[in-house]
């Protein structure tokens, strides 16, 4: 009798062990573990073809989980197709994943990269429903041919042309001693959180009719003005930049610059460019140097220019428009300080002439001297929104609306009756006049006394 009871117990134990992990739970906390919530197909498409990637979906719970639905959102019209455990399908219902088990989901994309009918970025999603939880796997593929650059370095002089767009995924670094030259009309797209680091030299040679574009790879209309989609351009301690006729948009920070120049070359010359829709700032400088002529900066989360720890800033004929379409900003558009930390403060040298510094706040210019370091300030013939009456000397105009044509439509040219017309100081003897200041941002000849800001007409 004891033997029979023991045998029954053993059989029951073995049977229970076999069923362990097969009992289906309805607990909403029993969630699935998905290896990739976003799948990017970054193959260099040169001809019609397909690429397949695998997604592992694991059930790390002790009990089984029923996936009530796995569905390709785009169905028959999608450029993507899915294969679930060897079965080609667009939808599958009531799939059981045992406890401590997993399934493989294979995704294939088929694209003709030379088709002009395809959007630049083709997208779809896979939707999984289980125990009241909805899981979404984003699928992304480039619909047109491009040069794809995953995290890498440039170690020799390199030329980028407009023949194909460039897609940066991860971090691209131009190493010290190398020069990256970018020709007019070139388009550089950044995937989520990607960035460009300059330890060597960057020369952006855009033109009035063919500017160089730096932006996110999400080109759908809903993302056209969305900030924070990529990280930005970083000028490292050994890096230098010359950027003219460029459009930089939709990053966290447009340009971040670290330290002063260590030779006779300016750290960064920025001219005839537009920087907009930044999550934090258009430009951040840490004891650095910026020469900025004929630029338009607007719609940034906290600052248009944030410069701390001292440095050299030569700003002439720029339009700084502190209108924030997406942000409840509380800081001045232009903020300068000699202070970075108790052990990091330096001389601050500012030459700010013929600019428009305007926006939605009552103070759009903040110059702070917090230490014993020298402050050298040349503030001439600007239109400034500020309650600091000391800024009202040397031809500066305080608190008079410049009358932009339509800031809501991003038209920052000036109305015919703007007070900023013909109020500019004569810059014809400026060392940068013939290279940068003799024309405005639209190529119009600048005649002195000039109109303030980046647009003469």
Secondary structure, DSSP 8 states (H G I E B T S, - for coil): -HHHHHHHHHHHHHHHHHHTTTSEE--TT---EES-SEEEE-----SSEEEEEEEEEEE-SSSEEEEEEEEETTGGG-SEEEEETTEEESEEEEEEE-TTEEEEEEEEEEE-TT-TTS-SEEEEEEEEEETTEEEEEEEEEESS--EEEEEEEE-S-EEE-SSS-EEEEEEEEE-TT-EEEE-TT-EEEE-TT-EEEESSEEEEE--SSS-EEEEES--SGGGTT-S-SB-EEEE-TT-EEEEESEEEESBSEEEEEES--SSSS-SEEEES-EEEEESSEEEEEEEEEEEEES-EEEEESSEEEEEEEEEEEEEES-EEEE--SS----S-SEEEESEEETTEE--EEEEEES-EEEESSS--EEEE--SSS-EEEEEES-EE--S-GGGG-TT-EES----EEEGGGTEEEE-TT-TTTT-----TTSTTIIIIISB-TTS-B--SS--SSS---
